[in-house]
């Protein structure tokens, strides 16, 4: 059976979902899945109207034209009509909880509208047990057994990073600079971390301006670097050199930055919210979002190099846990199950 994979969010400045789609596609091919990736580089996936056009018109048309027998909607949105079985990956339900600042039509489309589409999916994949539970809370009547937890993989280049102990000064924050990522917490404790700097990489939203203004008020503007979207080479170099990766998010369905840090052997401090404690387990420091003192002390310890051994010891198990081969094998089994059900 040929599978069509929605790869539109790998176009342009791909973030976590783009990372997911790219890694999954490569791993599925290694599992000998007959796969066609569907994308349209001329459509900006970050423009709402273009995204809807893709989801609801172009994607299902291209899937049918490809001769596929199954469509995997890997970006959390589904078409109303596809003409074939659908597997959907639901990365999170953040649009129902922490996106109040967004336009009402976007909140509806990515929130309630998307939920109703999930009821018609032939298979649902989620990135974490937290995301499964959060989805089931808002999707009444769906059997828990129908929602499969499959951890995304981490790309091999992060697993192959050769650490040099870190530079003793860089706090790395990776991801879209938006409110739920909570960059202001790191900025608020930066005046207490002598000599430290924050390097933040990822696409920026208007929230980034608020972060810059906060840094200026606290007198640490020169120690905050918002680099925007960076090349793969620069990102890998930052993971190699950083003293610590910090993930102070209010909401994460998975937390790619934390998983990448674990696989790269980089000390990590994450918030105590949503999926992050599940993802790092006992392999990284966990701090309450309400405890600035805990963030200060944990980051200080990492900047002094006191967490390098812990990160190094945890690395092999993290690489095994976030293996694309294991992830793709599980999703291939779901494809086969859906295909068998459709044939029956």
Secondary structure, 3 states (H helix, E strand, C coil): CEEEEECHHHCCCCCHHHHHHHHHHHHHHHCCCEEEEECCCCCCCCCHHHHHHHHHHHHHHHHHHCCCCEEEECCCCCCCCCCCEEEEEECCCHHHCCCCCCCHHHHHHHHHHHHHHHCCCCEEEECCHHHHHHHHHHCCCCCHHHEEECCCCCCHHHHCCCCCCCCCCEEEEECCECHHHCHHHHHHHHCCCCCCEEEEECCECCHHHHHHHHHHHCCCHHHEEEEECCCHHHHHHHHHHCCEEEECCCCCCCCHHHHHHHHHCCCEEEECCCCHHHHHCCCCEEECCCCHHHHHHHHHHHHCCCCHHHHHHHHHHHHHHCCHHHHHHHHHHHHHHHHHHHHC
